[in-house]
Amino acid sequence: MDSPHRPSYVLIDLDPGTDTSRADLLVLARLHRTAFEHLKLVAQAKLTGRRGIQIWVPVAGDLDFEGTRAWVEELSRTVGAGRA
């Protein structure tokens, strides 16, 4: 591992609560997919548990963990705002 302090991927965990419908979860996953397409990033979805979806996104090693976390938070807030 060349850069142990630089993430090579991010994981976005869409873990719905009991009040979240499957349809709402899929809308949120599709909004993320659209965002990744716009950013020209390749992402892979994986079903987890009974209802969850994880989205794995490889990233360049330009950001440290804190910078990567901030980027994912900004992305998710932007995607969530598009949901309204």
N, CA, C and O atoms as a Maestro MAE file, in Angstrom:
{
 s_m_m2io_version
 :::
 2.0.0
}

f_m_ct {
 s_m_title
 :::
 protein
 m_atom[336] {
  # First column is atom index #
  i_m_mmod_type
  r_m_x_coord
  r_m_y_coord
  r_m_z_coord
  i_m_residue_number
  s_m_chain_name
  s_m_pdb_residue_name
  s_m_pdb_atom_name
  i_m_atomic_number
  :::
  1 25 0.848 -1.165 0.000 1 A "MET " " N  " 7
  2 3 0.000 0.000 0.000 1 A "MET " " CA " 6
  3 2 0.898 1.233 0.000 1 A "MET " " C  " 6
  4 15 1.678 1.450 0.927 1 A "MET " " O  " 8
  5 25 0.777 2.022 -1.038 2 A "ASP " " N  " 7
  6 3 1.630 3.199 -1.185 2 A "ASP " " CA " 6
  7 2 1.244 4.356 -0.272 2 A "ASP " " C  " 6
  8 15 2.115 5.055 0.245 2 A "ASP " " O  " 8
  9 25 -0.046 4.562 -0.073 3 A "SER " " N  " 7
  10 3 -0.518 5.721 0.696 3 A "SER " " CA " 6
  11 2 -1.542 5.291 1.743 3 A "SER " " C  " 6
  12 15 -2.744 5.436 1.519 3 A "SER " " O  " 8
  13 25 -1.092 4.767 2.874 4 A "PRO " " N  " 7
  14 3 -2.056 4.252 3.863 4 A "PRO " " CA " 6
  15 2 -2.937 5.332 4.481 4 A "PRO " " C  " 6
  16 15 -3.960 5.002 5.080 4 A "PRO " " O  " 8
  17 25 -2.584 6.593 4.360 5 A "HIS " " N  " 7
  18 3 -3.390 7.671 4.929 5 A "HIS " " CA " 6
  19 2 -4.289 8.340 3.896 5 A "HIS " " C  " 6
  20 15 -4.899 9.373 4.172 5 A "HIS " " O  " 8
  21 25 -4.368 7.753 2.715 6 A "ARG " " N  " 7
  22 3 -5.215 8.271 1.642 6 A "ARG " " CA " 6
  23 2 -6.199 7.167 1.237 6 A "ARG " " C  " 6
  24 15 -5.774 6.114 0.762 6 A "ARG " " O  " 8
  25 25 -7.489 7.388 1.414 7 A "PRO " " N  " 7
  26 3 -8.477 6.362 1.050 7 A "PRO " " CA " 6
  27 2 -8.446 6.055 -0.444 7 A "PRO " " C  " 6
  28 15 -8.202 6.937 -1.266 7 A "PRO " " O  " 8
  29 25 -8.692 4.811 -0.776 8 A "SER " " N  " 7
  30 3 -8.768 4.419 -2.178 8 A "SER " " CA " 6
  31 2 -10.218 4.240 -2.629 8 A "SER " " C  " 6
  32 15 -10.483 4.089 -3.822 8 A "SER " " O  " 8
  33 25 -11.151 4.255 -1.684 9 A "TYR " " N  " 7
  34 3 -12.565 4.189 -2.017 9 A "TYR " " CA " 6
  35 2 -13.367 4.830 -0.889 9 A "TYR " " C  " 6
  36 15 -12.869 5.013 0.222 9 A "TYR " " O  " 8
  37 25 -14.616 5.165 -1.198 10 A "VAL " " N  " 7
  38 3 -15.561 5.609 -0.180 10 A "VAL " " CA " 6
  39 2 -16.743 4.651 -0.189 10 A "VAL " " C  " 6
  40 15 -17.048 4.027 -1.205 10 A "VAL " " O  " 8
  41 25 -17.383 4.548 0.929 11 A "LEU " " N  " 7
  42 3 -18.555 3.704 1.081 11 A "LEU " " CA " 6
  43 2 -19.702 4.583 1.563 11 A "LEU " " C  " 6
  44 15 -19.612 5.229 2.607 11 A "LEU " " O  " 8
  45 25 -20.765 4.596 0.798 12 A "ILE " " N  " 7
  46 3 -21.973 5.316 1.194 12 A "ILE " " CA " 6
  47 2 -23.003 4.253 1.559 12 A "ILE " " C  " 6
  48 15 -23.386 3.428 0.730 12 A "ILE " " O  " 8
  49 25 -23.438 4.287 2.796 13 A "ASP " " N  " 7
  50 3 -24.342 3.262 3.316 13 A "ASP " " CA " 6
  51 2 -25.752 3.837 3.406 13 A "ASP " " C  " 6
  52 15 -26.037 4.669 4.268 13 A "ASP " " O  " 8
  53 25 -26.613 3.397 2.530 14 A "LEU " " N  " 7
  54 3 -28.020 3.808 2.561 14 A "LEU " " CA " 6
  55 2 -28.760 2.763 3.392 14 A "LEU " " C  " 6
  56 15 -29.131 1.701 2.893 14 A "LEU " " O  " 8
  57 25 -28.964 3.079 4.642 15 A "ASP " " N  " 7
  58 3 -29.561 2.149 5.590 15 A "ASP " " CA " 6
  59 2 -30.886 2.727 6.058 15 A "ASP " " C  " 6
  60 15 -30.914 3.544 6.977 15 A "ASP " " O  " 8
  61 25 -31.988 2.311 5.435 16 A "PRO " " N  " 7
  62 3 -33.276 2.948 5.703 16 A "PRO " " CA " 6
  63 2 -33.821 2.592 7.076 16 A "PRO " " C  " 6
  64 15 -33.606 1.494 7.591 16 A "PRO " " O  " 8
  65 25 -34.526 3.544 7.645 17 A "GLY " " N  " 7
  66 3 -35.243 3.284 8.881 17 A "GLY " " CA " 6
  67 2 -36.537 2.551 8.585 17 A "GLY " " C  " 6
  68 15 -36.858 2.268 7.431 17 A "GLY " " O  " 8
  69 25 -37.264 2.254 9.625 18 A "THR " " N  " 7
  70 3 -38.497 1.484 9.449 18 A "THR " " CA " 6
  71 2 -39.579 2.270 8.708 18 A "THR " " C  " 6
  72 15 -40.483 1.679 8.117 18 A "THR " " O  " 8
  73 25 -39.489 3.602 8.740 19 A "ASP " " N  " 7
  74 3 -40.499 4.428 8.060 19 A "ASP " " CA " 6
  75 2 -40.148 4.732 6.601 19 A "ASP " " C  " 6
  76 15 -40.931 5.369 5.897 19 A "ASP " " O  " 8
  77 25 -38.980 4.281 6.147 20 A "THR " " N  " 7
  78 3 -38.548 4.541 4.770 20 A "THR " " CA " 6
  79 2 -39.020 3.412 3.874 20 A "THR " " C  " 6
  80 15 -38.747 2.240 4.135 20 A "THR " " O  " 8
  81 25 -39.728 3.772 2.820 21 A "SER " " N  " 7
  82 3 -40.217 2.736 1.893 21 A "SER " " CA " 6
  83 2 -39.095 2.284 0.968 21 A "SER " " C  " 6
  84 15 -38.104 2.991 0.785 21 A "SER " " O  " 8
  85 25 -39.257 1.122 0.399 22 A "ARG " " N  " 7
  86 3 -38.293 0.600 -0.584 22 A "ARG " " CA " 6
  87 2 -38.223 1.558 -1.773 22 A "ARG " " C  " 6
  88 15 -37.142 1.801 -2.309 22 A "ARG " " O  " 8
  89 25 -39.356 2.096 -2.182 23 A "ALA " " N  " 7
  90 3 -39.387 3.031 -3.311 23 A "ALA " " CA " 6
  91 2 -38.559 4.278 -3.008 23 A "ALA " " C  " 6
  92 15 -37.820 4.755 -3.869 23 A "ALA " " O  " 8
  93 25 -38.681 4.814 -1.774 24 A "ASP " " N  " 7
  94 3 -37.886 5.989 -1.398 24 A "ASP " " CA " 6
  95 2 -36.396 5.667 -1.393 24 A "ASP " " C  " 6
  96 15 -35.579 6.479 -1.828 24 A "ASP " " O  " 8
  97 25 -36.044 4.483 -0.899 25 A "LEU " " N  " 7
  98 3 -34.641 4.076 -0.885 25 A "LEU " " CA " 6
  99 2 -34.089 3.992 -2.308 25 A "LEU " " C  " 6
  100 15 -32.968 4.429 -2.568 25 A "LEU " " O  " 8
  101 25 -34.866 3.437 -3.217 26 A "LEU " " N  " 7
  102 3 -34.418 3.323 -4.607 26 A "LEU " " CA " 6
  103 2 -34.284 4.689 -5.267 26 A "LEU " " C  " 6
  104 15 -33.376 4.898 -6.072 26 A "LEU " " O  " 8
  105 25 -35.169 5.616 -4.940 27 A "VAL " " N  " 7
  106 3 -35.047 6.982 -5.468 27 A "VAL " " CA " 6
  107 2 -33.727 7.593 -5.005 27 A "VAL " " C  " 6
  108 15 -33.005 8.192 -5.801 27 A "VAL " " O  " 8
  109 25 -33.415 7.444 -3.728 28 A "LEU " " N  " 7
  110 3 -32.173 7.981 -3.184 28 A "LEU " " CA " 6
  111 2 -30.956 7.331 -3.850 28 A "LEU " " C  " 6
  112 15 -29.991 8.023 -4.177 28 A "LEU " " O  " 8
  113 25 -30.989 6.034 -4.052 29 A "ALA " " N  " 7
  114 3 -29.888 5.337 -4.724 29 A "ALA " " CA " 6
  115 2 -29.732 5.837 -6.161 29 A "ALA " " C  " 6
  116 15 -28.610 6.025 -6.632 29 A "ALA " " O  " 8
  117 25 -30.831 6.051 -6.848 30 A "ARG " " N  " 7
  118 3 -30.770 6.554 -8.232 30 A "ARG " " CA " 6
  119 2 -30.246 7.979 -8.288 30 A "ARG " " C  " 6
  120 15 -29.515 8.335 -9.213 30 A "ARG " " O  " 8
  121 25 -30.610 8.797 -7.309 31 A "LEU " " N  " 7
  122 3 -30.071 10.160 -7.260 31 A "LEU " " CA " 6
  123 2 -28.555 10.129 -7.060 31 A "LEU " " C  " 6
  124 15 -27.833 10.919 -7.668 31 A "LEU " " O  " 8
  125 25 -28.076 9.229 -6.221 32 A "HIS " " N  " 7
  126 3 -26.629 9.066 -6.057 32 A "HIS " " CA " 6
  127 2 -25.995 8.636 -7.384 32 A "HIS " " C  " 6
  128 15 -24.955 9.162 -7.781 32 A "HIS " " O  " 8
  129 25 -26.628 7.680 -8.062 33 A "ARG " " N  " 7
  130 3 -26.092 7.217 -9.345 33 A "ARG " " CA " 6
  131 2 -25.986 8.374 -10.336 33 A "ARG " " C  " 6
  132 15 -24.981 8.497 -11.036 33 A "ARG " " O  " 8
  133 25 -27.003 9.215 -10.401 34 A "THR " " N  " 7
  134 3 -26.974 10.369 -11.294 34 A "THR " " CA " 6
  135 2 -25.844 11.316 -10.922 34 A "THR " " C  " 6
  136 15 -25.153 11.836 -11.799 34 A "THR " " O  " 8
  137 25 -25.652 11.540 -9.634 35 A "ALA " " N  " 7
  138 3 -24.562 12.410 -9.176 35 A "ALA " " CA " 6
  139 2 -23.212 11.835 -9.597 35 A "ALA " " C  " 6
  140 15 -22.347 12.572 -10.071 35 A "ALA " " O  " 8
  141 25 -23.025 10.533 -9.430 36 A "PHE " " N  " 7
  142 3 -21.749 9.915 -9.813 36 A "PHE " " CA " 6
  143 2 -21.532 9.980 -11.318 36 A "PHE " " C  " 6
  144 15 -20.408 10.197 -11.772 36 A "PHE " " O  " 8
  145 25 -22.586 9.795 -12.090 37 A "GLU " " N  " 7
  146 3 -22.464 9.925 -13.540 37 A "GLU " " CA " 6
  147 2 -22.049 11.345 -13.908 37 A "GLU " " C  " 6
  148 15 -21.182 11.540 -14.761 37 A "GLU " " O  " 8
  149 25 -22.657 12.328 -13.274 38 A "HIS " " N  " 7
  150 3 -22.325 13.732 -13.524 38 A "HIS " " CA " 6
  151 2 -20.855 14.008 -13.187 38 A "HIS " " C  " 6
  152 15 -20.178 14.754 -13.895 38 A "HIS " " O  " 8
  153 25 -20.376 13.405 -12.110 39 A "LEU " " N  " 7
  154 3 -18.983 13.590 -11.679 39 A "LEU " " CA " 6
  155 2 -18.007 12.672 -12.423 39 A "LEU " " C  " 6
  156 15 -16.797 12.717 -12.202 39 A "LEU " " O  " 8
  157 25 -18.564 11.836 -13.310 40 A "LYS " " N  " 7
  158 3 -17.764 10.876 -14.077 40 A "LYS " " CA " 6
  159 2 -17.012 9.908 -13.161 40 A "LYS " " C  " 6
  160 15 -15.840 9.600 -13.381 40 A "LYS " " O  " 8
  161 25 -17.719 9.435 -12.127 41 A "LEU " " N  " 7
  162 3 -17.178 8.451 -11.198 41 A "LEU " " CA " 6
  163 2 -17.899 7.129 -11.395 41 A "LEU " " C  " 6
  164 15 -19.100 7.102 -11.664 41 A "LEU " " O  " 8
  165 25 -17.178 6.052 -11.264 42 A "VAL " " N  " 7
  166 3 -17.755 4.721 -11.353 42 A "VAL " " CA " 6
  167 2 -18.097 4.270 -9.939 42 A "VAL " " C  " 6
  168 15 -17.250 4.313 -9.047 42 A "VAL " " O  " 8
  169 25 -19.320 3.842 -9.739 43 A "ALA " " N  " 7
  170 3 -19.756 3.367 -8.428 43 A "ALA " " CA " 6
  171 2 -20.414 2.006 -8.594 43 A "ALA " " C  " 6
  172 15 -21.007 1.706 -9.630 43 A "ALA " " O  " 8
  173 25 -20.298 1.187 -7.552 44 A "GLN " " N  " 7
  174 3 -20.917 -0.131 -7.556 44 A "GLN " " CA " 6
  175 2 -21.841 -0.245 -6.355 44 A "GLN " " C  " 6
  176 15 -21.444 0.063 -5.231 44 A "GLN " " O  " 8
  177 25 -23.055 -0.681 -6.585 45 A "ALA " " N  " 7
  178 3 -24.019 -0.856 -5.500 45 A "ALA " " CA " 6
  179 2 -24.015 -2.302 -5.031 45 A "ALA " " C  " 6
  180 15 -23.776 -3.228 -5.807 45 A "ALA " " O  " 8
  181 25 -24.283 -2.471 -3.749 46 A "LYS " " N  " 7
  182 3 -24.349 -3.802 -3.148 46 A "LYS " " CA " 6
  183 2 -25.512 -3.797 -2.163 46 A "LYS " " C  " 6
  184 15 -25.617 -2.899 -1.328 46 A "LYS " " O  " 8
  185 25 -26.381 -4.792 -2.257 47 A "LEU " " N  " 7
  186 3 -27.478 -4.906 -1.298 47 A "LEU " " CA " 6
  187 2 -26.929 -5.429 0.011 47 A "LEU " " C  " 6
  188 15 -26.063 -6.304 0.025 47 A "LEU " " O  " 8
  189 25 -27.433 -4.894 1.112 48 A "THR " " N  " 7
  190 3 -26.959 -5.311 2.429 48 A "THR " " CA " 6
  191 2 -28.148 -5.603 3.322 48 A "THR " " C  " 6
  192 15 -29.168 -4.916 3.263 48 A "THR " " O  " 8
  193 25 -28.013 -6.611 4.136 49 A "GLY " " N  " 7
  194 3 -29.086 -6.927 5.071 49 A "GLY " " CA " 6
  195 2 -30.401 -7.149 4.355 49 A "GLY " " C  " 6
  196 15 -30.433 -7.661 3.236 49 A "GLY " " O  " 8
  197 25 -31.456 -6.772 4.987 50 A "ARG " " N  " 7
  198 3 -32.771 -6.942 4.375 50 A "ARG " " CA " 6
  199 2 -33.135 -5.807 3.440 50 A "ARG " " C  " 6
  200 15 -33.808 -6.018 2.431 50 A "ARG " " O  " 8
  201 25 -32.678 -4.570 3.781 51 A "ARG " " N  " 7
  202 3 -33.168 -3.425 3.013 51 A "ARG " " CA " 6
  203 2 -32.096 -2.446 2.583 51 A "ARG " " C  " 6
  204 15 -32.361 -1.593 1.736 51 A "ARG " " O  " 8
  205 25 -30.918 -2.533 3.125 52 A "GLY " " N  " 7
  206 3 -29.899 -1.526 2.874 52 A "GLY " " CA " 6
  207 2 -29.206 -1.656 1.525 52 A "GLY " " C  " 6
  208 15 -29.249 -2.700 0.874 52 A "GLY " " O  " 8
  209 25 -28.575 -0.576 1.133 53 A "ILE " " N  " 7
  210 3 -27.766 -0.535 -0.084 53 A "ILE " " CA " 6
  211 2 -26.461 0.172 0.266 53 A "ILE " " C  " 6
  212 15 -26.469 1.252 0.855 53 A "ILE " " O  " 8
  213 25 -25.355 -0.439 -0.098 54 A "GLN " " N  " 7
  214 3 -24.050 0.216 0.020 54 A "GLN " " CA " 6
  215 2 -23.604 0.625 -1.376 54 A "GLN " " C  " 6
  216 15 -23.791 -0.112 -2.344 54 A "GLN " " O  " 8
  217 25 -23.014 1.804 -1.463 55 A "ILE " " N  " 7
  218 3 -22.465 2.269 -2.732 55 A "ILE " " CA " 6
  219 2 -20.970 2.456 -2.537 55 A "ILE " " C  " 6
  220 15 -20.537 3.270 -1.721 55 A "ILE " " O  " 8
  221 25 -20.190 1.703 -3.286 56 A "TRP " " N  " 7
  222 3 -18.729 1.741 -3.214 56 A "TRP " " CA " 6
  223 2 -18.217 2.574 -4.381 56 A "TRP " " C  " 6
  224 15 -18.585 2.342 -5.533 56 A "TRP " " O  " 8
  225 25 -17.362 3.550 -4.070 57 A "VAL " " N  " 7
  226 3 -16.851 4.463 -5.084 57 A "VAL " " CA " 6
  227 2 -15.332 4.543 -4.963 57 A "VAL " " C  " 6
  228 15 -14.828 5.021 -3.947 57 A "VAL " " O  " 8
  229 25 -14.591 4.085 -5.975 58 A "PRO " " N  " 7
  230 3 -13.135 4.267 -5.928 58 A "PRO " " CA " 6
  231 2 -12.793 5.746 -6.077 58 A "PRO " " C  " 6
  232 15 -13.428 6.457 -6.854 58 A "PRO " " O  " 8
  233 25 -11.791 6.206 -5.334 59 A "VAL " " N  " 7
  234 3 -11.391 7.609 -5.399 59 A "VAL " " CA " 6
  235 2 -9.881 7.704 -5.574 59 A "VAL " " C  " 6
  236 15 -9.131 6.806 -5.189 59 A "VAL " " O  " 8
  237 25 -9.459 8.811 -6.162 60 A "ALA " " N  " 7
  238 3 -8.022 9.084 -6.295 60 A "ALA " " CA " 6
  239 2 -7.465 9.406 -4.920 60 A "ALA " " C  " 6
  240 15 -8.210 9.817 -4.030 60 A "ALA " " O  " 8
  241 25 -6.185 9.228 -4.738 61 A "GLY " " N  " 7
  242 3 -5.563 9.434 -3.445 61 A "GLY " " CA " 6
  243 2 -5.211 10.868 -3.127 61 A "GLY " " C  " 6
  244 15 -4.232 11.115 -2.423 61 A "GLY " " O  " 8
  245 25 -5.983 11.827 -3.626 62 A "ASP " " N  " 7
  246 3 -5.672 13.241 -3.404 62 A "ASP " " CA " 6
  247 2 -6.111 13.739 -2.025 62 A "ASP " " C  " 6
  248 15 -5.543 14.700 -1.505 62 A "ASP " " O  " 8
  249 25 -7.122 13.088 -1.429 63 A "LEU " " N  " 7
  250 3 -7.663 13.550 -0.158 63 A "LEU " " CA " 6
  251 2 -7.295 12.593 0.970 63 A "LEU " " C  " 6
  252 15 -7.146 11.389 0.758 63 A "LEU " " O  " 8
  253 25 -7.149 13.151 2.176 64 A "ASP " " N  " 7
  254 3 -6.971 12.300 3.343 64 A "ASP " " CA " 6
  255 2 -8.357 11.845 3.813 64 A "ASP " " C  " 6
  256 15 -9.363 12.162 3.178 64 A "ASP " " O  " 8
  257 25 -8.408 11.104 4.920 65 A "PHE " " N  " 7
  258 3 -9.690 10.585 5.382 65 A "PHE " " CA " 6
  259 2 -10.669 11.699 5.732 65 A "PHE " " C  " 6
  260 15 -11.849 11.607 5.394 65 A "PHE " " O  " 8
  261 25 -10.206 12.740 6.398 66 A "GLU " " N  " 7
  262 3 -11.094 13.842 6.775 66 A "GLU " " CA " 6
  263 2 -11.629 14.562 5.535 66 A "GLU " " C  " 6
  264 15 -12.814 14.891 5.477 66 A "GLU " " O  " 8
  265 25 -10.777 14.806 4.554 67 A "GLY " " N  " 7
  266 3 -11.211 15.442 3.314 67 A "GLY " " CA " 6
  267 2 -12.195 14.578 2.555 67 A "GLY " " C  " 6
  268 15 -13.158 15.084 1.978 67 A "GLY " " O  " 8
  269 25 -11.955 13.265 2.551 68 A "THR " " N  " 7
  270 3 -12.867 12.337 1.884 68 A "THR " " CA " 6
  271 2 -14.216 12.318 2.591 68 A "THR " " C  " 6
  272 15 -15.261 12.324 1.941 68 A "THR " " O  " 8
  273 25 -14.194 12.294 3.913 69 A "ARG " " N  " 7
  274 3 -15.435 12.300 4.691 69 A "ARG " " CA " 6
  275 2 -16.233 13.575 4.407 69 A "ARG " " C  " 6
  276 15 -17.453 13.518 4.249 69 A "ARG " " O  " 8
  277 25 -15.564 14.707 4.342 70 A "ALA " " N  " 7
  278 3 -16.233 15.978 4.059 70 A "ALA " " CA " 6
  279 2 -16.839 15.966 2.654 70 A "ALA " " C  " 6
  280 15 -17.947 16.463 2.450 70 A "ALA " " O  " 8
  281 25 -16.110 15.395 1.682 71 A "TRP " " N  " 7
  282 3 -16.610 15.320 0.302 71 A "TRP " " CA " 6
  283 2 -17.874 14.461 0.243 71 A "TRP " " C  " 6
  284 15 -18.849 14.836 -0.408 71 A "TRP " " O  " 8
  285 25 -17.859 13.309 0.921 72 A "VAL " " N  " 7
  286 3 -19.024 12.428 0.908 72 A "VAL " " CA " 6
  287 2 -20.213 13.091 1.602 72 A "VAL " " C  " 6
  288 15 -21.349 12.967 1.144 72 A "VAL " " O  " 8
  289 25 -19.956 13.787 2.697 73 A "GLU " " N  " 7
  290 3 -21.039 14.473 3.399 73 A "GLU " " CA " 6
  291 2 -21.663 15.548 2.504 73 A "GLU " " C  " 6
  292 15 -22.886 15.669 2.437 73 A "GLU " " O  " 8
  293 25 -20.833 16.318 1.827 74 A "GLU " " N  " 7
  294 3 -21.346 17.361 0.921 74 A "GLU " " CA " 6
  295 2 -22.157 16.732 -0.222 74 A "GLU " " C  " 6
  296 15 -23.240 17.206 -0.564 74 A "GLU " " O  " 8
  297 25 -21.617 15.668 -0.796 75 A "LEU " " N  " 7
  298 3 -22.311 14.971 -1.882 75 A "LEU " " CA " 6
  299 2 -23.669 14.465 -1.400 75 A "LEU " " C  " 6
  300 15 -24.679 14.664 -2.074 75 A "LEU " " O  " 8
  301 25 -23.697 13.816 -0.241 76 A "SER " " N  " 7
  302 3 -24.949 13.244 0.259 76 A "SER " " CA " 6
  303 2 -25.967 14.324 0.607 76 A "SER " " C  " 6
  304 15 -27.165 14.145 0.384 76 A "SER " " O  " 8
  305 25 -25.498 15.437 1.149 77 A "ARG " " N  " 7
  306 3 -26.428 16.537 1.441 77 A "ARG " " CA " 6
  307 2 -27.003 17.109 0.137 77 A "ARG " " C  " 6
  308 15 -28.187 17.439 0.068 77 A "ARG " " O  " 8
  309 25 -26.171 17.219 -0.874 78 A "THR " " N  " 7
  310 3 -26.618 17.729 -2.170 78 A "THR " " CA " 6
  311 2 -27.635 16.773 -2.792 78 A "THR " " C  " 6
  312 15 -28.670 17.205 -3.299 78 A "THR " " O  " 8
  313 25 -27.338 15.481 -2.752 79 A "VAL " " N  " 7
  314 3 -28.263 14.478 -3.290 79 A "VAL " " CA " 6
  315 2 -29.563 14.514 -2.497 79 A "VAL " " C  " 6
  316 15 -30.643 14.483 -3.088 79 A "VAL " " O  " 8
  317 25 -29.480 14.579 -1.171 80 A "GLY " " N  " 7
  318 3 -30.676 14.630 -0.338 80 A "GLY " " CA " 6
  319 2 -31.529 15.859 -0.603 80 A "GLY " " C  " 6
  320 15 -32.757 15.790 -0.544 80 A "GLY " " O  " 8
  321 25 -30.883 16.985 -0.896 81 A "ALA " " N  " 7
  322 3 -31.619 18.215 -1.210 81 A "ALA " " CA " 6
  323 2 -32.368 18.064 -2.525 81 A "ALA " " C  " 6
  324 15 -33.431 18.660 -2.703 81 A "ALA " " O  " 8
  325 25 -31.825 17.272 -3.451 82 A "GLY " " N  " 7
  326 3 -32.479 17.028 -4.732 82 A "GLY " " CA " 6
  327 2 -33.707 16.170 -4.594 82 A "GLY " " C  " 6
  328 15 -34.542 16.110 -5.496 82 A "GLY " " O  " 8
  329 25 -33.817 15.504 -3.459 83 A "ARG " " N  " 7
  330 3 -34.928 14.598 -3.183 83 A "ARG " " CA " 6
  331 2 -36.191 15.376 -2.841 83 A "ARG " " C  " 6
  332 15 -37.301 14.898 -3.076 83 A "ARG " " O  " 8
  333 25 -36.025 16.563 -2.290 84 A "ALA " " N  " 7
  334 3 -37.182 17.324 -1.806 84 A "ALA " " CA " 6
  335 2 -38.051 17.841 -2.935 84 A "ALA " " C  " 6
  336 15 -39.061 18.499 -2.686 84 A "ALA " " O  " 8
  :::
 }
 m_bond[335] {
  # First column is bond index #
  i_m_from
  i_m_to
  i_m_order
  :::
  1 1 2 1
  2 2 3 1
  3 3 4 2
  4 3 5 1
  5 5 6 1
  6 6 7 1
  7 7 8 2
  8 7 9 1
  9 9 10 1
  10 10 11 1
  11 11 12 2
  12 11 13 1
  13 13 14 1
  14 14 15 1
  15 15 16 2
  16 15 17 1
  17 17 18 1
  18 18 19 1
  19 19 20 2
  20 19 21 1
  21 21 22 1
  22 22 23 1
  23 23 24 2
  24 23 25 1
  25 25 26 1
  26 26 27 1
  27 27 28 2
  28 27 29 1
  29 29 30 1
  30 30 31 1
  31 31 32 2
  32 31 33 1
  33 33 34 1
  34 34 35 1
  35 35 36 2
  36 35 37 1
  37 37 38 1
  38 38 39 1
  39 39 40 2
  40 39 41 1
  41 41 42 1
  42 42 43 1
  43 43 44 2
  44 43 45 1
  45 45 46 1
  46 46 47 1
  47 47 48 2
  48 47 49 1
  49 49 50 1
  50 50 51 1
  51 51 52 2
  52 51 53 1
  53 53 54 1
  54 54 55 1
  55 55 56 2
  56 55 57 1
  57 57 58 1
  58 58 59 1
  59 59 60 2
  60 59 61 1
  61 61 62 1
  62 62 63 1
  63 63 64 2
  64 63 65 1
  65 65 66 1
  66 66 67 1
  67 67 68 2
  68 67 69 1
  69 69 70 1
  70 70 71 1
  71 71 72 2
  72 71 73 1
  73 73 74 1
  74 74 75 1
  75 75 76 2
  76 75 77 1
  77 77 78 1
  78 78 79 1
  79 79 80 2
  80 79 81 1
  81 81 82 1
  82 82 83 1
  83 83 84 2
  84 83 85 1
  85 85 86 1
  86 86 87 1
  87 87 88 2
  88 87 89 1
  89 89 90 1
  90 90 91 1
  91 91 92 2
  92 91 93 1
  93 93 94 1
  94 94 95 1
  95 95 96 2
  96 95 97 1
  97 97 98 1
  98 98 99 1
  99 99 100 2
  100 99 101 1
  101 101 102 1
  102 102 103 1
  103 103 104 2
  104 103 105 1
  105 105 106 1
  106 106 107 1
  107 107 108 2
  108 107 109 1
  109 109 110 1
  110 110 111 1
  111 111 112 2
  112 111 113 1
  113 113 114 1
  114 114 115 1
  115 115 116 2
  116 115 117 1
  117 117 118 1
  118 118 119 1
  119 119 120 2
  120 119 121 1
  121 121 122 1
  122 122 123 1
  123 123 124 2
  124 123 125 1
  125 125 126 1
  126 126 127 1
  127 127 128 2
  128 127 129 1
  129 129 130 1
  130 130 131 1
  131 131 132 2
  132 131 133 1
  133 133 134 1
  134 134 135 1
  135 135 136 2
  136 135 137 1
  137 137 138 1
  138 138 139 1
  139 139 140 2
  140 139 141 1
  141 141 142 1
  142 142 143 1
  143 143 144 2
  144 143 145 1
  145 145 146 1
  146 146 147 1
  147 147 148 2
  148 147 149 1
  149 149 150 1
  150 150 151 1
  151 151 152 2
  152 151 153 1
  153 153 154 1
  154 154 155 1
  155 155 156 2
  156 155 157 1
  157 157 158 1
  158 158 159 1
  159 159 160 2
  160 159 161 1
  161 161 162 1
  162 162 163 1
  163 163 164 2
  164 163 165 1
  165 165 166 1
  166 166 167 1
  167 167 168 2
  168 167 169 1
  169 169 170 1
  170 170 171 1
  171 171 172 2
  172 171 173 1
  173 173 174 1
  174 174 175 1
  175 175 176 2
  176 175 177 1
  177 177 178 1
  178 178 179 1
  179 179 180 2
  180 179 181 1
  181 181 182 1
  182 182 183 1
  183 183 184 2
  184 183 185 1
  185 185 186 1
  186 186 187 1
  187 187 188 2
  188 187 189 1
  189 189 190 1
  190 190 191 1
  191 191 192 2
  192 191 193 1
  193 193 194 1
  194 194 195 1
  195 195 196 2
  196 195 197 1
  197 197 198 1
  198 198 199 1
  199 199 200 2
  200 199 201 1
  201 201 202 1
  202 202 203 1
  203 203 204 2
  204 203 205 1
  205 205 206 1
  206 206 207 1
  207 207 208 2
  208 207 209 1
  209 209 210 1
  210 210 211 1
  211 211 212 2
  212 211 213 1
  213 213 214 1
  214 214 215 1
  215 215 216 2
  216 215 217 1
  217 217 218 1
  218 218 219 1
  219 219 220 2
  220 219 221 1
  221 221 222 1
  222 222 223 1
  223 223 224 2
  224 223 225 1
  225 225 226 1
  226 226 227 1
  227 227 228 2
  228 227 229 1
  229 229 230 1
  230 230 231 1
  231 231 232 2
  232 231 233 1
  233 233 234 1
  234 234 235 1
  235 235 236 2
  236 235 237 1
  237 237 238 1
  238 238 239 1
  239 239 240 2
  240 239 241 1
  241 241 242 1
  242 242 243 1
  243 243 244 2
  244 243 245 1
  245 245 246 1
  246 246 247 1
  247 247 248 2
  248 247 249 1
  249 249 250 1
  250 250 251 1
  251 251 252 2
  252 251 253 1
  253 253 254 1
  254 254 255 1
  255 255 256 2
  256 255 257 1
  257 257 258 1
  258 258 259 1
  259 259 260 2
  260 259 261 1
  261 261 262 1
  262 262 263 1
  263 263 264 2
  264 263 265 1
  265 265 266 1
  266 266 267 1
  267 267 268 2
  268 267 269 1
  269 269 270 1
  270 270 271 1
  271 271 272 2
  272 271 273 1
  273 273 274 1
  274 274 275 1
  275 275 276 2
  276 275 277 1
  277 277 278 1
  278 278 279 1
  279 279 280 2
  280 279 281 1
  281 281 282 1
  282 282 283 1
  283 283 284 2
  284 283 285 1
  285 285 286 1
  286 286 287 1
  287 287 288 2
  288 287 289 1
  289 289 290 1
  290 290 291 1
  291 291 292 2
  292 291 293 1
  293 293 294 1
  294 294 295 1
  295 295 296 2
  296 295 297 1
  297 297 298 1
  298 298 299 1
  299 299 300 2
  300 299 301 1
  301 301 302 1
  302 302 303 1
  303 303 304 2
  304 303 305 1
  305 305 306 1
  306 306 307 1
  307 307 308 2
  308 307 309 1
  309 309 310 1
  310 310 311 1
  311 311 312 2
  312 311 313 1
  313 313 314 1
  314 314 315 1
  315 315 316 2
  316 315 317 1
  317 317 318 1
  318 318 319 1
  319 319 320 2
  320 319 321 1
  321 321 322 1
  322 322 323 1
  323 323 324 2
  324 323 325 1
  325 325 326 1
  326 326 327 1
  327 327 328 2
  328 327 329 1
  329 329 330 1
  330 330 331 1
  331 331 332 2
  332 331 333 1
  333 333 334 1
  334 334 335 1
  335 335 336 2
  :::
 }
}
